[in-house]
Amino acid sequence: MMMLRAMRSAAAAFVVLGTCAGAGLAGDLTEGLKSGTPDLKSAGALAFGPDGVLFVADQAGGAIFAIDAGDRGQAPSQAPAAVHVEGIDARIAGMLGTTADQILIRDVAVNPASGKVYVSVARGRGPDAAGVIVRVGADGEIQELPLKGVKFARAEISGLATGRGRQDSITDLAYLDGRVFVAGLSNEEFSSNLRAIPFPFAGAGEQGAHIEIYHGSHGRFETTSPVRTFIPYDIDGKRYVLAAYTCTPLVKFPVSDLRPGARVKGTTIAELGNHNKPLDMIVYQKDGRDFILMANSSRGVMKIPADRAGTQEGIIRRVSDRAGLPYETVDGLKGIEQLDKLGKESAVVLARGENGRLDLKTIALP
């Protein structure tokens, strides 16, 4: 039987396992951090580990940061409060002394220890735009995360694909079992890359696993397409990464295969439709089953049966549009650009309205 074990913020997996699977799991994760001021040049993908440790992708700085958010106010037995902020882009821009068209929200993540929502922001639209992180409480109050005198650690990521304006060197990250998994592109020929960095950070300079997929819409194997978003997931007790690519393959990789320098061929378990870019996804349980909820650029929000990932035959031939795991489009969820779980029954989403305004709101998981 397949069971939900881990999500993008893998604190739930940590609680279930209750064992030391990595160097940082034996105690409070913040014990491995040192006080100071992180030199954060940009702020992209976000993920939470246990103990309120926030992981931040700094693509401009070629690094991953671990920051003690200092935010553990949510009792585990309490259901997190809903969060609703209309026009959050304008609200954040006003706090930063600019306008909504001069910022770019890159990611949204919920701290399971408090229920507060964290948002990574580029202040400016160019490749050198400064990174800012803000947090939002249930009362709608928006605060910039203080970075002076905080506990943090930095892992330098070597061999990233470089180039002015490049936005796919680091595309997504997740914490699982004492490691931070980082997706993106390297500067090597086999450039699509997944790294597993032990935490507290060690061996971050090692190269990641070079990953290859069969792209059904293109009818060929590919090694240069970056993972756009991914989630850890258990299939029959074995750890996997489920990764989504542009145009839109969904691929599974055994975590045990993702060794430094290894060349790993994934199994394409779904083609979800071409002319589309996956934006974000989570995994959740509903009525005793596991589902993936995926936001996309042009095909709405998809509800995909994750508990069929283990038995789904791999796709190895060209497909005209869709194949493999089916999905249903969730009516009523329009313009969703980012999402993360908020407790067991709800999610926080970043939704763009027809007027272009971005709202942060809480929805019931479908």
Disulfide bonds with the S-S distance in Angstrom:
none
